[in-house]
Amino acid sequence: FAPYLGSHCVEFGAGIGTLAGHILPRVDKLDLVEYVSVFADKLQTRFDKEDRVRIHTRGVETCQDDFQKGSIDSAIMVNVLEHIEDDTTTLIDIAEILKPGGHILLFVPAMQFLFSELDRREGHFRRYHLDALCQKVSASGYDIVDARYSDILGVLPWWFLNTLCGLTDINPTLARIYDQVGVPVTRGLENFVRPPFGKSLFLIAAKSG
Protein backbone atom coordinates (compact mmCIF):
# COMPACT_ATOMS: atom_id res chain seq x y z
CA PHE A 1 0.00 0.00 0.00
CA ALA A 2 2.90 2.38 0.70
CA PRO A 3 3.22 3.92 -2.82
CA TYR A 4 -0.48 4.89 -2.77
CA LEU A 5 -0.75 6.60 0.61
CA GLY A 6 -0.15 10.18 -0.54
CA SER A 7 0.33 12.92 2.03
CA HIS A 8 -3.01 12.74 3.89
CA CYS A 9 -4.26 9.28 4.82
CA VAL A 10 -7.29 8.10 6.78
CA GLU A 11 -7.32 4.68 8.40
CA PHE A 12 -10.79 3.41 9.20
CA GLY A 13 -10.96 0.86 12.01
CA ALA A 14 -7.54 1.77 13.36
CA GLY A 15 -7.77 -0.54 16.38
CA ILE A 16 -4.88 0.05 18.78
CA GLY A 17 -2.71 1.69 16.14
CA THR A 18 -0.49 -1.17 14.99
CA LEU A 19 -0.84 -0.36 11.30
CA ALA A 20 -0.92 3.37 11.98
CA GLY A 21 2.58 3.10 13.41
CA HIS A 22 3.78 1.91 10.00
CA ILE A 23 1.76 4.48 8.04
CA LEU A 24 2.73 7.60 10.01
CA PRO A 25 6.40 7.82 8.85
CA ARG A 26 5.16 7.75 5.24
CA VAL A 27 2.55 10.56 5.35
CA ASP A 28 2.24 14.18 6.42
CA LYS A 29 -1.19 13.84 8.05
CA LEU A 30 -2.93 10.78 9.43
CA ASP A 31 -6.53 10.56 10.62
CA LEU A 32 -7.46 7.48 12.64
CA VAL A 33 -11.11 6.50 12.87
CA GLU A 34 -12.07 4.03 15.62
CA TYR A 35 -15.52 3.77 17.21
CA VAL A 36 -14.64 1.15 19.87
CA SER A 37 -13.97 3.31 22.91
CA VAL A 38 -11.33 1.09 24.53
CA PHE A 39 -9.33 1.10 21.29
CA ALA A 40 -9.83 4.83 20.77
CA ASP A 41 -8.45 5.46 24.26
CA LYS A 42 -5.34 3.44 23.41
CA LEU A 43 -4.92 5.47 20.21
CA GLN A 44 -5.17 8.71 22.19
CA THR A 45 -2.46 7.50 24.55
CA ARG A 46 -0.19 6.17 21.83
CA PHE A 47 -0.35 9.23 19.57
CA ASP A 48 -0.93 11.92 22.18
CA LYS A 49 2.24 13.83 21.24
CA GLU A 50 1.87 13.45 17.47
CA ASP A 51 0.60 16.72 15.99
CA ARG A 52 0.14 15.05 12.61
CA VAL A 53 -2.41 12.57 13.96
CA ARG A 54 -6.11 13.22 14.55
CA ILE A 55 -8.34 10.62 16.17
CA HIS A 56 -12.05 10.28 15.46
CA THR A 57 -14.23 8.23 17.79
CA ARG A 58 -16.95 7.45 15.28
CA GLY A 59 -17.45 4.82 12.60
CA VAL A 60 -16.68 4.84 8.89
CA GLU A 61 -20.38 5.41 8.22
CA THR A 62 -19.95 9.05 9.34
CA CYS A 63 -16.99 9.78 7.07
CA GLN A 64 -18.84 12.39 5.02
CA ASP A 65 -19.60 14.30 8.22
CA ASP A 66 -16.02 14.07 9.48
CA PHE A 67 -14.12 14.94 6.29
CA GLN A 68 -14.56 17.49 3.53
CA LYS A 69 -15.35 16.22 0.07
CA GLY A 70 -12.28 15.76 -2.09
CA SER A 71 -9.82 16.35 0.77
CA ILE A 72 -8.13 12.97 1.36
CA ASP A 73 -5.32 11.30 -0.59
CA SER A 74 -5.96 7.76 0.62
CA ALA A 75 -8.33 5.72 2.76
CA ILE A 76 -7.18 2.40 4.14
CA MET A 77 -9.29 -0.37 5.66
CA VAL A 78 -7.62 -3.57 6.86
CA ASN A 79 -10.09 -6.24 7.98
CA VAL A 80 -12.86 -3.64 8.28
CA LEU A 81 -15.13 -3.74 5.21
CA GLU A 82 -16.46 -7.20 6.06
CA HIS A 83 -17.87 -5.77 9.31
CA ILE A 84 -20.10 -3.30 7.45
CA GLU A 85 -23.51 -4.58 6.36
CA ASP A 86 -24.01 -1.98 3.59
CA ASP A 87 -20.48 -2.06 2.22
CA THR A 88 -21.49 -0.53 -1.12
CA THR A 89 -22.76 2.68 0.47
CA THR A 90 -19.56 2.90 2.51
CA LEU A 91 -17.41 2.57 -0.61
CA ILE A 92 -19.40 5.34 -2.30
CA ASP A 93 -19.16 7.60 0.76
CA ILE A 94 -15.39 7.14 0.92
CA ALA A 95 -15.09 8.02 -2.77
CA GLU A 96 -16.73 11.35 -1.96
CA ILE A 97 -14.02 12.37 0.52
CA LEU A 98 -11.12 11.28 -1.69
CA LYS A 99 -9.36 13.68 -4.01
CA PRO A 100 -9.67 12.90 -7.74
CA GLY A 101 -7.24 10.04 -8.26
CA GLY A 102 -7.04 9.36 -4.52
CA HIS A 103 -6.81 5.73 -3.48
CA ILE A 104 -8.82 3.30 -1.44
CA LEU A 105 -6.71 0.48 0.00
CA LEU A 106 -8.53 -2.65 1.15
CA PHE A 107 -7.52 -5.89 2.84
CA VAL A 108 -10.36 -8.32 3.55
CA PRO A 109 -10.98 -12.01 4.34
CA ALA A 110 -11.61 -14.06 1.20
CA MET A 111 -13.53 -17.10 -0.03
CA GLN A 112 -17.10 -17.37 1.26
CA PHE A 113 -16.83 -21.15 1.64
CA LEU A 114 -14.37 -20.46 4.47
CA PHE A 115 -17.03 -18.50 6.41
CA SER A 116 -17.06 -19.92 9.93
CA GLU A 117 -18.53 -19.42 13.37
CA LEU A 118 -15.39 -17.42 14.16
CA ASP A 119 -16.28 -15.02 11.32
CA ARG A 120 -19.79 -14.73 12.70
CA ARG A 121 -18.61 -14.04 16.24
CA GLU A 122 -16.19 -11.42 14.95
CA GLY A 123 -19.11 -9.59 13.35
CA HIS A 124 -18.32 -10.42 9.73
CA PHE A 125 -21.20 -10.19 7.28
CA ARG A 126 -19.28 -11.91 4.50
CA ARG A 127 -15.97 -13.03 3.02
CA TYR A 128 -15.08 -11.72 -0.44
CA HIS A 129 -14.32 -13.17 -3.84
CA LEU A 130 -11.93 -11.25 -6.06
CA ASP A 131 -14.13 -10.69 -9.11
CA ALA A 132 -17.18 -9.74 -7.06
CA LEU A 133 -15.24 -7.24 -4.95
CA CYS A 134 -13.66 -5.69 -8.05
CA GLN A 135 -17.11 -5.27 -9.60
CA LYS A 136 -18.51 -3.73 -6.42
CA VAL A 137 -15.61 -1.29 -6.07
CA SER A 138 -15.73 -0.33 -9.76
CA ALA A 139 -19.48 0.32 -9.54
CA SER A 140 -18.87 2.58 -6.52
CA GLY A 141 -16.77 5.09 -8.44
CA TYR A 142 -13.25 3.66 -8.64
CA ASP A 143 -10.78 2.33 -11.19
CA ILE A 144 -9.03 -0.86 -10.07
CA VAL A 145 -5.24 -0.47 -9.84
CA ASP A 146 -4.38 -3.89 -8.41
CA ALA A 147 -6.29 -6.71 -6.76
CA ARG A 148 -5.17 -10.19 -5.81
CA TYR A 149 -5.64 -13.04 -3.40
CA SER A 150 -3.05 -13.62 -0.68
CA ASP A 151 -2.14 -16.33 1.84
CA ILE A 152 -2.89 -19.37 -0.29
CA LEU A 153 -1.27 -21.65 2.30
CA GLY A 154 -3.67 -20.42 4.98
CA VAL A 155 -6.78 -21.71 3.19
CA LEU A 156 -6.51 -25.37 4.22
CA PRO A 157 -5.79 -24.88 7.95
CA TRP A 158 -8.51 -22.22 8.24
CA TRP A 159 -11.04 -24.47 6.47
CA PHE A 160 -10.15 -27.50 8.60
CA LEU A 161 -9.84 -25.83 12.01
CA ASN A 162 -12.46 -23.10 11.80
CA THR A 163 -14.95 -23.93 9.05
CA LEU A 164 -15.03 -27.71 9.44
CA CYS A 165 -14.15 -28.22 13.11
CA GLY A 166 -15.88 -25.04 14.26
CA LEU A 167 -13.11 -23.57 16.41
CA THR A 168 -13.97 -20.07 17.57
CA ASP A 169 -10.59 -19.03 18.98
CA ILE A 170 -7.22 -18.60 17.31
CA ASN A 171 -4.74 -21.01 18.89
CA PRO A 172 -1.77 -18.76 19.79
CA THR A 173 0.79 -21.56 19.42
CA LEU A 174 -0.44 -22.58 15.97
CA ALA A 175 -0.70 -18.93 14.93
CA ARG A 176 2.89 -18.29 16.02
CA ILE A 177 4.15 -21.34 14.11
CA TYR A 178 2.28 -20.25 10.99
CA ASP A 179 3.62 -16.70 11.29
CA GLN A 180 7.17 -18.02 11.56
CA VAL A 181 6.94 -20.70 8.86
CA GLY A 182 3.84 -20.33 6.68
CA VAL A 183 3.86 -16.57 6.17
CA PRO A 184 7.44 -16.32 4.82
CA VAL A 185 6.80 -19.25 2.47
CA THR A 186 3.52 -17.97 1.08
CA ARG A 187 4.91 -14.42 0.82
CA GLY A 188 7.88 -15.70 -1.15
CA LEU A 189 5.67 -17.70 -3.51
CA GLU A 190 3.24 -14.85 -4.05
CA ASN A 191 6.05 -12.46 -4.96
CA PHE A 192 6.50 -14.53 -8.13
CA VAL A 193 3.05 -15.99 -8.83
CA ARG A 194 -0.40 -14.51 -8.28
CA PRO A 195 -2.34 -17.18 -6.39
CA PRO A 196 -5.70 -18.25 -7.93
CA PHE A 197 -7.26 -18.15 -4.46
CA GLY A 198 -6.29 -17.28 -0.90
CA LYS A 199 -7.50 -16.79 2.66
CA SER A 200 -7.40 -13.01 2.20
CA LEU A 201 -7.31 -10.53 -0.63
CA PHE A 202 -6.17 -6.97 -1.08
CA LEU A 203 -7.36 -4.33 -3.50
CA ILE A 204 -6.02 -0.94 -4.55
CA ALA A 205 -8.30 1.39 -6.49
CA ALA A 206 -8.22 5.04 -7.57
CA LYS A 207 -11.19 7.36 -7.47
CA SER A 208 -12.54 7.75 -10.98
CA GLY A 209 -12.27 11.15 -12.62
Long-range contacts (C-beta under 8 A, 24 or more apart in sequence): 1-74, 1-76, 1-105, 1-202, 1-204, 2-26, 4-74, 4-103, 4-105, 4-145, 4-204, 5-73, 5-74, 5-76, 5-103, 5-105, 6-73, 6-74, 6-99, 6-102, 6-103, 7-73, 8-71, 8-72, 8-73, 8-74, 9-72, 9-73, 9-74, 9-75, 9-76, 10-63, 10-67, 10-72, 10-74, 10-75, 10-76, 10-97, 11-75, 11-76, 11-77, 11-78, 12-60, 12-63, 12-75, 12-76, 12-77, 12-80, 12-94, 13-60, 13-77, 13-78, 13-79, 13-80, 13-83, 14-39, 14-43, 14-55, 15-39, 16-42, 16-43, 16-46, 17-42, 17-43, 17-46, 17-47, 19-76, 19-78, 20-47, 20-53, 21-46, 23-76, 24-50, 24-52, 24-53, 27-52, 27-73, 28-52, 29-54, 30-54, 31-55, 31-56, 31-66, 31-67, 31-72, 32-56, 33-58, 33-59, 33-60, 33-63, 33-66, 35-59, 60-84, 60-90, 60-93, 60-94, 61-90, 61-93, 63-90, 63-93, 63-94, 63-97, 64-93, 64-96, 64-97, 67-97, 68-97, 69-96, 69-97, 70-96, 70-97, 70-98, 70-99, 70-100, 71-97, 71-99, 72-97, 72-98, 72-99, 72-102, 73-98, 73-99, 73-102, 73-103, 74-98, 74-102, 74-103, 74-104, 74-105, 75-102, 75-103, 75-104, 75-105, 76-104, 76-105, 76-106, 77-104, 77-105, 77-106, 77-107, 78-106, 78-107, 79-107, 79-108, 79-109, 81-106, 81-108, 81-128, 82-108, 82-109, 82-119, 82-124, 82-125, 82-126, 82-127, 82-128, 83-122, 83-123, 83-124, 83-125, 84-125, 85-125, 87-125, 87-136, 88-136, 88-139, 88-140, 91-136, 91-137, 91-140, 91-141, 91-142, 92-140, 92-141, 95-140, 95-141, 95-142, 95-207, 95-208, 98-207, 99-207, 100-207, 100-209, 101-206, 101-207, 102-206, 102-207, 103-145, 103-204, 103-205, 103-206, 103-207, 104-137, 104-142, 104-203, 104-204, 104-205, 104-207, 105-202, 105-203, 105-204, 106-133, 106-137, 106-202, 106-203, 106-204, 106-205, 107-200, 107-201, 107-202, 107-203, 108-133, 108-200, 108-201, 108-202, 108-203, 109-199, 109-200, 110-149, 110-197, 110-198, 110-199, 110-200, 110-201, 111-155, 111-197, 111-198, 111-199, 113-159, 113-163, 114-155, 114-158, 114-159, 114-162, 114-163, 114-199, 115-163, 116-158, 116-162, 116-163, 116-166, 116-167, 117-162, 117-166, 117-168, 118-162, 118-167, 118-168, 118-169, 118-170, 119-162, 121-168, 128-201, 130-201, 133-201, 133-203, 134-203, 137-203, 137-205, 138-205, 141-207, 141-208, 141-209, 142-205, 142-206, 142-207, 142-208, 143-205, 143-206, 143-207, 143-208, 144-203, 144-204, 144-205, 145-204, 145-205, 145-206, 146-202, 146-203, 146-204, 147-201, 147-202, 147-203, 147-204, 147-205, 148-190, 148-194, 148-195, 148-198, 148-201, 148-202, 149-194, 149-195, 149-196, 149-197, 149-198, 149-200, 149-201, 150-186, 150-190, 150-195, 150-198, 150-199, 150-200, 150-201, 150-202, 151-183, 151-186, 151-198, 151-199, 151-200, 152-186, 152-189, 152-190, 152-195, 152-196, 152-197, 152-198, 152-199, 153-182, 153-185, 153-186, 153-189, 154-178, 154-182, 154-186, 154-198, 154-199, 154-200, 155-197, 155-198, 155-199, 158-199
